[in-house]
Amino acid sequence: MGRHNRKCYSGILNHCYQNTIEGKLIFYTISDFLVYFTIFCTITPRYKVTVVGLTLMYDHIHKSMSADSRKELYRCSQNITSVFAKEHNKTLKRKGSLFRKPFGSVPKYSDKKARSNIIYLANNPVERSIVKYAEEYRWNFLAYYNSNHPFSKKISKHSASKYLLWAMKVVDKKRKNSEYLTNPLLQTLFKKLSKTEKEQLVDYIISVYNVIDYQTAIRFWGSYEKMITAIHSTTGEEYDLNEVFVGKRDDVYPTLTSLVLQSGKYKDIHSVVSLSAAEKIELFYYLQGRSSATAEQIAKYLHMRLEKS
């Protein structure tokens, strides 16, 4: 759908979705997710848009947003994409476009279609066998409606390490200045934290930056509990979105990351993207023999093309 033909009506929910060129993987680490999320949350307040839902999958992104105009929706999405692609290219040591253009968007004219869209976003990780229940997936942000630490222990400033307290202050300052978090900064913040404190900091960052309007989403059902029940009992379908998946399940991607790191050859998982063609082929067969990932999924993971027979 081209920019000038994109439909957008004031107050109407729009399902915006973005796919990478050739389906390449976007998110390899927690830091990758956080970079996108903090960019998203610092840019959207600059525009007349309302964020009702956001789901970050390993290789694509879904957003439910309403805007005052087509121009606002387009400018907001393009700004987020541009900034993230720039930061992501730095991390992966690559050049060129990351996402397919233009981004897709479909207006949801009725409450029924809006409900189906919200359910679809929430259940994407369930449909892809990453989690059993939608609220168990951190990156659709459902669990943050009624808790600022749904995946970690509550932070106690009396018992928290000086490193965690320092990291929290850095996050607070960045958020106050409307600055997103970069991968190098996140690595510094996480460096001296225990596993428990890393999870606490992730929850803290998400809660401090979060701009999702949960109340707007909930009004379609009347309560958070009713919305969760609907999500559990319904498979959201998007008849106007022909989403093509590679492989039957996406939980293979963290498995691939574990295998790569266990090999002992790579300290930074992002380095697999910049390997030579010969090195990628060698790693491809290594991963294929040790995982249930399809050849296409491993190729997406390594940012390589499969030769068509």
Secondary structure as a PSIPRED ss2 file (coil, helix, strand):
# PSIPRED VFORMAT (PSIPRED V4.0)

   1 M C   1.000  0.000  0.000
   2 G C   1.000  0.000  0.000
   3 R H   0.000  1.000  0.000
   4 H H   0.000  1.000  0.000
   5 N H   0.000  1.000  0.000
   6 R C   1.000  0.000  0.000
   7 K C   1.000  0.000  0.000
   8 C C   1.000  0.000  0.000
   9 Y C   1.000  0.000  0.000
  10 S C   1.000  0.000  0.000
  11 G C   1.000  0.000  0.000
  12 I C   1.000  0.000  0.000
  13 L E   0.000  0.000  1.000
  14 N E   0.000  0.000  1.000
  15 H E   0.000  0.000  1.000
  16 C E   0.000  0.000  1.000
  17 Y E   0.000  0.000  1.000
  18 Q E   0.000  0.000  1.000
  19 N E   0.000  0.000  1.000
  20 T E   0.000  0.000  1.000
  21 I H   0.000  1.000  0.000
  22 E H   0.000  1.000  0.000
  23 G H   0.000  1.000  0.000
  24 K C   1.000  0.000  0.000
  25 L C   1.000  0.000  0.000
  26 I C   1.000  0.000  0.000
  27 F C   1.000  0.000  0.000
  28 Y C   1.000  0.000  0.000
  29 T C   1.000  0.000  0.000
  30 I H   0.000  1.000  0.000
  31 S H   0.000  1.000  0.000
  32 D H   0.000  1.000  0.000
  33 F H   0.000  1.000  0.000
  34 L H   0.000  1.000  0.000
  35 V H   0.000  1.000  0.000
  36 Y H   0.000  1.000  0.000
  37 F H   0.000  1.000  0.000
  38 T H   0.000  1.000  0.000
  39 I H   0.000  1.000  0.000
  40 F H   0.000  1.000  0.000
  41 C H   0.000  1.000  0.000
  42 T H   0.000  1.000  0.000
  43 I H   0.000  1.000  0.000
  44 T H   0.000  1.000  0.000
  45 P H   0.000  1.000  0.000
  46 R H   0.000  1.000  0.000
  47 Y C   1.000  0.000  0.000
  48 K C   1.000  0.000  0.000
  49 V E   0.000  0.000  1.000
  50 T E   0.000  0.000  1.000
  51 V E   0.000  0.000  1.000
  52 V E   0.000  0.000  1.000
  53 G E   0.000  0.000  1.000
  54 L E   0.000  0.000  1.000
  55 T E   0.000  0.000  1.000
  56 L E   0.000  0.000  1.000
  57 M C   1.000  0.000  0.000
  58 Y C   1.000  0.000  0.000
  59 D C   1.000  0.000  0.000
  60 H E   0.000  0.000  1.000
  61 I E   0.000  0.000  1.000
  62 H E   0.000  0.000  1.000
  63 K E   0.000  0.000  1.000
  64 S E   0.000  0.000  1.000
  65 M E   0.000  0.000  1.000
  66 S E   0.000  0.000  1.000
  67 A E   0.000  0.000  1.000
  68 D C   1.000  0.000  0.000
  69 S C   1.000  0.000  0.000
  70 R H   0.000  1.000  0.000
  71 K H   0.000  1.000  0.000
  72 E H   0.000  1.000  0.000
  73 L H   0.000  1.000  0.000
  74 Y H   0.000  1.000  0.000
  75 R H   0.000  1.000  0.000
  76 C H   0.000  1.000  0.000
  77 S H   0.000  1.000  0.000
  78 Q H   0.000  1.000  0.000
  79 N H   0.000  1.000  0.000
  80 I H   0.000  1.000  0.000
  81 T H   0.000  1.000  0.000
  82 S H   0.000  1.000  0.000
  83 V H   0.000  1.000  0.000
  84 F H   0.000  1.000  0.000
  85 A H   0.000  1.000  0.000
  86 K H   0.000  1.000  0.000
  87 E H   0.000  1.000  0.000
  88 H H   0.000  1.000  0.000
  89 N H   0.000  1.000  0.000
  90 K H   0.000  1.000  0.000
  91 T H   0.000  1.000  0.000
  92 L H   0.000  1.000  0.000
  93 K C   1.000  0.000  0.000
  94 R C   1.000  0.000  0.000
  95 K C   1.000  0.000  0.000
  96 G C   1.000  0.000  0.000
  97 S C   1.000  0.000  0.000
  98 L C   1.000  0.000  0.000
  99 F E   0.000  0.000  1.000
 100 R C   1.000  0.000  0.000
 101 K C   1.000  0.000  0.000
 102 P C   1.000  0.000  0.000
 103 F C   1.000  0.000  0.000
 104 G E   0.000  0.000  1.000
 105 S E   0.000  0.000  1.000
 106 V E   0.000  0.000  1.000
 107 P E   0.000  0.000  1.000
 108 K E   0.000  0.000  1.000
 109 Y C   1.000  0.000  0.000
 110 S C   1.000  0.000  0.000
 111 D H   0.000  1.000  0.000
 112 K H   0.000  1.000  0.000
 113 K H   0.000  1.000  0.000
 114 A H   0.000  1.000  0.000
 115 R H   0.000  1.000  0.000
 116 S H   0.000  1.000  0.000
 117 N H   0.000  1.000  0.000
 118 I H   0.000  1.000  0.000
 119 I H   0.000  1.000  0.000
 120 Y H   0.000  1.000  0.000
 121 L H   0.000  1.000  0.000
 122 A H   0.000  1.000  0.000
 123 N H   0.000  1.000  0.000
 124 N H   0.000  1.000  0.000
 125 P H   0.000  1.000  0.000
 126 V H   0.000  1.000  0.000
 127 E H   0.000  1.000  0.000
 128 R C   1.000  0.000  0.000
 129 S C   1.000  0.000  0.000
 130 I C   1.000  0.000  0.000
 131 V C   1.000  0.000  0.000
 132 K C   1.000  0.000  0.000
 133 Y C   1.000  0.000  0.000
 134 A H   0.000  1.000  0.000
 135 E H   0.000  1.000  0.000
 136 E H   0.000  1.000  0.000
 137 Y C   1.000  0.000  0.000
 138 R H   0.000  1.000  0.000
 139 W H   0.000  1.000  0.000
 140 N H   0.000  1.000  0.000
 141 F C   1.000  0.000  0.000
 142 L H   0.000  1.000  0.000
 143 A H   0.000  1.000  0.000
 144 Y H   0.000  1.000  0.000
 145 Y C   1.000  0.000  0.000
 146 N C   1.000  0.000  0.000
 147 S C   1.000  0.000  0.000
 148 N C   1.000  0.000  0.000
 149 H C   1.000  0.000  0.000
 150 P C   1.000  0.000  0.000
 151 F C   1.000  0.000  0.000
 152 S C   1.000  0.000  0.000
 153 K C   1.000  0.000  0.000
 154 K C   1.000  0.000  0.000
 155 I C   1.000  0.000  0.000
 156 S C   1.000  0.000  0.000
 157 K C   1.000  0.000  0.000
 158 H C   1.000  0.000  0.000
 159 S C   1.000  0.000  0.000
 160 A C   1.000  0.000  0.000
 161 S C   1.000  0.000  0.000
 162 K H   0.000  1.000  0.000
 163 Y H   0.000  1.000  0.000
 164 L H   0.000  1.000  0.000
 165 L H   0.000  1.000  0.000
 166 W H   0.000  1.000  0.000
 167 A H   0.000  1.000  0.000
 168 M H   0.000  1.000  0.000
 169 K H   0.000  1.000  0.000
 170 V H   0.000  1.000  0.000
 171 V H   0.000  1.000  0.000
 172 D H   0.000  1.000  0.000
 173 K H   0.000  1.000  0.000
 174 K H   0.000  1.000  0.000
 175 R H   0.000  1.000  0.000
 176 K H   0.000  1.000  0.000
 177 N C   1.000  0.000  0.000
 178 S C   1.000  0.000  0.000
 179 E C   1.000  0.000  0.000
 180 Y C   1.000  0.000  0.000
 181 L C   1.000  0.000  0.000
 182 T C   1.000  0.000  0.000
 183 N H   0.000  1.000  0.000
 184 P H   0.000  1.000  0.000
 185 L H   0.000  1.000  0.000
 186 L H   0.000  1.000  0.000
 187 Q H   0.000  1.000  0.000
 188 T H   0.000  1.000  0.000
 189 L H   0.000  1.000  0.000
 190 F H   0.000  1.000  0.000
 191 K C   1.000  0.000  0.000
 192 K C   1.000  0.000  0.000
 193 L C   1.000  0.000  0.000
 194 S C   1.000  0.000  0.000
 195 K H   0.000  1.000  0.000
 196 T H   0.000  1.000  0.000
 197 E H   0.000  1.000  0.000
 198 K H   0.000  1.000  0.000
 199 E H   0.000  1.000  0.000
 200 Q H   0.000  1.000  0.000
 201 L H   0.000  1.000  0.000
 202 V H   0.000  1.000  0.000
 203 D H   0.000  1.000  0.000
 204 Y H   0.000  1.000  0.000
 205 I H   0.000  1.000  0.000
 206 I H   0.000  1.000  0.000
 207 S H   0.000  1.000  0.000
 208 V H   0.000  1.000  0.000
 209 Y H   0.000  1.000  0.000
 210 N C   1.000  0.000  0.000
 211 V C   1.000  0.000  0.000
 212 I C   1.000  0.000  0.000
 213 D C   1.000  0.000  0.000
 214 Y H   0.000  1.000  0.000
 215 Q H   0.000  1.000  0.000
 216 T H   0.000  1.000  0.000
 217 A H   0.000  1.000  0.000
 218 I H   0.000  1.000  0.000
 219 R C   1.000  0.000  0.000
 220 F C   1.000  0.000  0.000
 221 W C   1.000  0.000  0.000
 222 G C   1.000  0.000  0.000
 223 S C   1.000  0.000  0.000
 224 Y H   0.000  1.000  0.000
 225 E H   0.000  1.000  0.000
 226 K H   0.000  1.000  0.000
 227 M H   0.000  1.000  0.000
 228 I H   0.000  1.000  0.000
 229 T H   0.000  1.000  0.000
 230 A H   0.000  1.000  0.000
 231 I H   0.000  1.000  0.000
 232 H H   0.000  1.000  0.000
 233 S H   0.000  1.000  0.000
 234 T C   1.000  0.000  0.000
 235 T C   1.000  0.000  0.000
 236 G C   1.000  0.000  0.000
 237 E C   1.000  0.000  0.000
 238 E C   1.000  0.000  0.000
 239 Y C   1.000  0.000  0.000
 240 D C   1.000  0.000  0.000
 241 L C   1.000  0.000  0.000
 242 N C   1.000  0.000  0.000
 243 E C   1.000  0.000  0.000
 244 V C   1.000  0.000  0.000
 245 F C   1.000  0.000  0.000
 246 V C   1.000  0.000  0.000
 247 G C   1.000  0.000  0.000
 248 K C   1.000  0.000  0.000
 249 R C   1.000  0.000  0.000
 250 D C   1.000  0.000  0.000
 251 D C   1.000  0.000  0.000
 252 V H   0.000  1.000  0.000
 253 Y H   0.000  1.000  0.000
 254 P H   0.000  1.000  0.000
 255 T H   0.000  1.000  0.000
 256 L H   0.000  1.000  0.000
 257 T H   0.000  1.000  0.000
 258 S H   0.000  1.000  0.000
 259 L H   0.000  1.000  0.000
 260 V H   0.000  1.000  0.000
 261 L H   0.000  1.000  0.000
 262 Q H   0.000  1.000  0.000
 263 S C   1.000  0.000  0.000
 264 G C   1.000  0.000  0.000
 265 K C   1.000  0.000  0.000
 266 Y C   1.000  0.000  0.000
 267 K C   1.000  0.000  0.000
 268 D C   1.000  0.000  0.000
 269 I H   0.000  1.000  0.000
 270 H H   0.000  1.000  0.000
 271 S H   0.000  1.000  0.000
 272 V H   0.000  1.000  0.000
 273 V H   0.000  1.000  0.000
 274 S H   0.000  1.000  0.000
 275 L C   1.000  0.000  0.000
 276 S C   1.000  0.000  0.000
 277 A H   0.000  1.000  0.000
 278 A H   0.000  1.000  0.000
 279 E H   0.000  1.000  0.000
 280 K H   0.000  1.000  0.000
 281 I H   0.000  1.000  0.000
 282 E H   0.000  1.000  0.000
 283 L H   0.000  1.000  0.000
 284 F H   0.000  1.000  0.000
 285 Y H   0.000  1.000  0.000
 286 Y H   0.000  1.000  0.000
 287 L H   0.000  1.000  0.000
 288 Q H   0.000  1.000  0.000
 289 G C   1.000  0.000  0.000
 290 R C   1.000  0.000  0.000
 291 S C   1.000  0.000  0.000
 292 S C   1.000  0.000  0.000
 293 A C   1.000  0.000  0.000
 294 T C   1.000  0.000  0.000
 295 A H   0.000  1.000  0.000
 296 E H   0.000  1.000  0.000
 297 Q H   0.000  1.000  0.000
 298 I H   0.000  1.000  0.000
 299 A H   0.000  1.000  0.000
 300 K H   0.000  1.000  0.000
 301 Y H   0.000  1.000  0.000
 302 L H   0.000  1.000  0.000
 303 H C   1.000  0.000  0.000
 304 M C   1.000  0.000  0.000
 305 R C   1.000  0.000  0.000
 306 L C   1.000  0.000  0.000
 307 E C   1.000  0.000  0.000
 308 K C   1.000  0.000  0.000
 309 S C   1.000  0.000  0.000
